[in-house]
Amino acid sequence: MGQLSKIKLPVSEELSRFNVLFSKTMKSKVPLLNIITKYVLNRKGKQIRPLLVFLTAKAIGEIGSSTYTAATLIELLHTATLVHDDVVDDSYERRGFLSINALWKSKIAVLLGDYLLTRGLAISVETKEYDILEITNNAVKEMIEGELLQIQKVRKLNISEDEYFNIIRKKTATLIAACTASGARSVTDDQRTIEKMNDFGIKIGIAFQIKDDLFDYEKTTLTGKPKGNDIQEKKITLPLIVSLSRATSSERRKVLKMINNKAPNRLIHSMIRDFVLQYGGLEYAQEKMIENKNLALDILKEFPPNEALKSLKMLVNFIIERKN
């Protein structure tokens, strides 16, 4: 049994039921939409986000209908953002398969993402889960702000470390925090508990994104995205930010010129990777990732132990040890 399968054990029945319910949620009276959503469902990833919802809920209470609603809203939102991201990034591959954008073109991809978001709104209204809707709505707002901030900084190539952390908190960590906060809200009204689980989600979300950024500097990658993809898109992430801050002004200008003025190729990726290694950018990013992991685990120490909480701790470690 793989590590992720072990982590899922305390909520395996709930996840199986959720998958059935989620498939029904995606159904439409439009045949083309059903063909596309079936393609999406057959290529779902590790399901980290609904897993976080269910584990958080079970760690502090009893899973009920509100938990299934929370997991459904999160998964609809996550799927919609992936579809829209592929359009924004002009990406034709997702998890080793052709993206919706590649198969059905950008117009249909955008409409699919919109459809998934409206399904989430409809389910929230139908179930009257307004508190959970508020959590997910705030996550959407933050994610859009983070994306726009990153686009602004990409144009100028002048991102600072503080700005980087602000961007990844908004772009990635807020959705992870929405998982843990909505999971908590589905089983308790205690605001302090919900806030703690929100903070927990922020910490592991930051660690998750730093891990993703580190993949870009590996010699080989199993992530499903091309190695050096961030450099290709002129996204300056933590390993490079730190290295640039430690380099001389002439070295800094040289590296930024390589990123900005040339179509990055294998040689340029290799040169930038060597630069980051030289100035300890990878080690610094790994330290920050571990720091956030430990802060997340410290939050979990405040809750009584049970099997779901144990799996949450295992999931935190899995996030930073994963190979893809």
N, C-alpha and C positions, 0 to 999 in steps of 0.2 A: 504493500500500500504506500502510495506517494505521500509526501509531507502535506500537501494541500488536502488530500483525501482524509487524512487524520484530523486536520484542523476542522473540516466540515462535519465530522461525526456527531457532535452534540446537536446539530441542526439539520442533519441529512434528510430527515423526513419532511421538515418544513421547506427545505430547498426544493425537494422533488415536487411537493404540492405547489410551490411558488412557480416552478417552470411550467406546469400545466396551466395555472391561472394566467400567467404572463402571455402564453401563446394565445389564449382566448382574447386577452386584452388587445392584441395586435391585429385581430381579424377585422376585415372590412367587407362591405358589399361590392367593392371595386376589385375585379379580378386581378388587374395589374398590381395593385397595392398588396394583395395577398401573395402574389408571386415574389415580390421584393421582400416583404417581411419574412416570408418563409426562408429566403436566402440568408437574411440577417440572423434569424433564430438558429439556423443550422451551423452558423459560424461564430457562435457566442464564445467569448474568452473564458477566463478563469472564474468569472462572476465574483470578483473580490468585493464589489460594492454591495450587492444584496446579501452576501455572506456577512459583511460588517453590520448590516442592519439587523439580521437575525441573531448574530452572536451577541451584539450589544444588548438587544432586547432580552435575550435569555439570561444574560449575565446578571441583570438587575431586576428581572420580573418575569411575568408569564406572557409568552407570545400569544397574540390574539389577532383579530381581523385588522386592527390598526397597523400592526406590524407588516402584514401582507400589503396593505395600501402603501405604506412607507417604502417598502422594497420595490414595489411596482413603479411608484413615482420616480425613485432614484434611477432605476434601470431604464425607464423611458427617457429620462433626461440625459443620462449618460450615452445612450445609443444615439439620440438626436444630436448631441454635441460631436460625437465621432463622425457621423454622416456629414454634418456641416463643416467640421474641420477638414475633411478630405476635399471638400469643394474649395474652401479658403486656401488650402495649401496646394491645390491642384495635384492631389495625390491619387494614384491609381492602384494602390495596394494597401491592404489592411489585414494584419495578422497572417501574412503570407498568401492571401487571396485577393482577387480583384475587388476593388472598392465599388460601392454603389455608384459613385461618380464615374468610374471607368465603364461599368456595364450599362448604365441607363442615362448617363450624362448629367450635367450639373443641375439642370432645371428640375428633373425628377428627384434628384438627391436632396435638393433644398426643400421641395414639397414634402418628401418623406420625413425629413427632420421636423418640419412644421407640424405635420400630422401627429408625430409622436409626442410633441410638446402639448398639442391640444388634447390628445387622449389623456395625458396626465392631468390637465386642468379639469377635464370632464369627470374623471374618476374622483378627484378631490371634492368636487361639488356634490357628486352623487353620494359619496360616503360622509360628507360634512366633516372631513378631516382638515379643517382650516389651519390649525397650528402646524401640521406637517406640510401643508401647502406653503405656508409662510417660510418655513425653513428652506424648502427647495427653491422657492421663488428668490429668496435672498442669495442662494448659491448661484442661480442663473445670472443675477445682476453682477455679482462679484466676478464670475467667470468671464463675462463680456468685458467688464472693465479691465481685467487682467490681460485679456487678449489684445485690447486696444492699446494698453500701456506698452506691451511687448512690441507691437507693430511700430509704435512711435519711437521706441528705443532702437529697434532694428535699423531704422532709417538713418539714425545719427551715430550708431555704434558707440554709444557713450554710457552704457549702463553701469551703475555702481553696485556694490554688494547689497546695500540696503534696498535698492530698487529691485534687484533680482529676487530677493526674498519676498518683497511686497507682491511682485508679479506671480511667483509660484504659489504664494499663499492664496491669491485670488483665483488663479487659473486652475490649480490642481487641488490644493488642500481644502478649499471651501466645499468642494463636492464630496470629498472623503469625510469632512466634518458633518456634512448634511446626512451622510449615512449613519454615523454614530449618534448624532443629535436626534434625528428622526426615529432611530431605533429606540433610543431612551424615551423619547416623548410618547412613543406608542404604548409604553407600559407604565409610565409614571408621570405625575403632574409636578413633581419636585423640581423646581427650576434650577437649584444648585446642582443636582445630579445631571440634568440635561446640559448645563454649561460645562461641567467637568468632561462629559463625553464629547462635547463640541471641541474643547481644547485638546482632548486626546486625538480626535480626528485631524485637527490642524497639524499636530506634531507628526503623526504618521504620514499625513499627506505631503508634508515638506520632505520627509525622509524618502518617500516614494518617488517624488520628482527628482531629487538629487540622484537617486539610483538610476533613474532613466537618463539623466544627463551624463552620468558616468559611462553608460553603455556606448555613447557616441565616441568615446576615446579608446574603446577596446579594439584590438587588432582584428577580431572576428566578432560577429554579433548574431544572436539568436532571437533578437527582439521582434523581427518582422518588419523593422524599418531599416533603410540602408545605413551602413556605418558612415559617420560624418554628415548625417542628415541635418543636424543643427547648424553646422558650419555652412553647408550648402544653402540653408535658408537664412544665413547671416544672424543666427540666434546665438548671442554670447552668453554662455551659461557659467555657473560658478567656477569650474576648474580654470577656464580661460580668464574670467574676471580677475581672479586672485593672481594668476600668473602675469597678466598685464600690469597689475598694480605693483608687482615686485620687479618688473623688468626696467631697463633703461628707457629713456624717451625714444631713442633711435630704434631700439628693438620693438617697442610698442607700435611705433609708426609703421614699421616694416610688416608686422603681423596684421595690423588693421588694413593695410593696403592690400595684402594677399587676400583677405576675406572680402574686401569691398570691391576691388577692381578686376578680379579674375574669376572666371567660372571655376570654383573649387574642383580639383581633380585629386586622384589618389596621392600624387606627390605632395600637393599642398596640404591635404589631410595629414599626411605623415609628418610634414614639417611642423605643423601646428601642434600635433600630438607630442612631438619631441620637445617643443617649446614649453608645453604644459608640464611635461615630465621634469624638465630642467628646473622649473621654478616651484615645484611641489604643489601644483594646482590640484592634482588628483588626490594626494594625501589630505590636503586641506578640506576638499569636498567630502571625502570619506569621513573625516573627523566630525564635520557638521551633520552628516547623515546619522552617525552613531549618537551624537549629542541629542538630536531630536528623537531618535529611537528610545534612548534612556529616559528622556522627559515623558514620553508616552507611557512607558512601563511604570514610571513612578506614579502616574495618575491612577493606573489600575490597582496599585497597592492599597488604595483607599477603599476598595470594595471587597466584600466577603468572598472568599474563594469558592468556585464551583467549576464544573467542567467547561461551561461556555467561556468563563473568564480565562481559564487555562488556554483554551483555543485562541482567544483574542491575543494573549501574550505570544503564542506560537505564530500567529498571523503577523504580528509586528516584526518578528525576526525573519519570517518568510519574505516579507516585503523587501528587506534590505539584502537578503541572501539569494534572491531569485536570479535565474540566469537569463530570463526574458520577460 
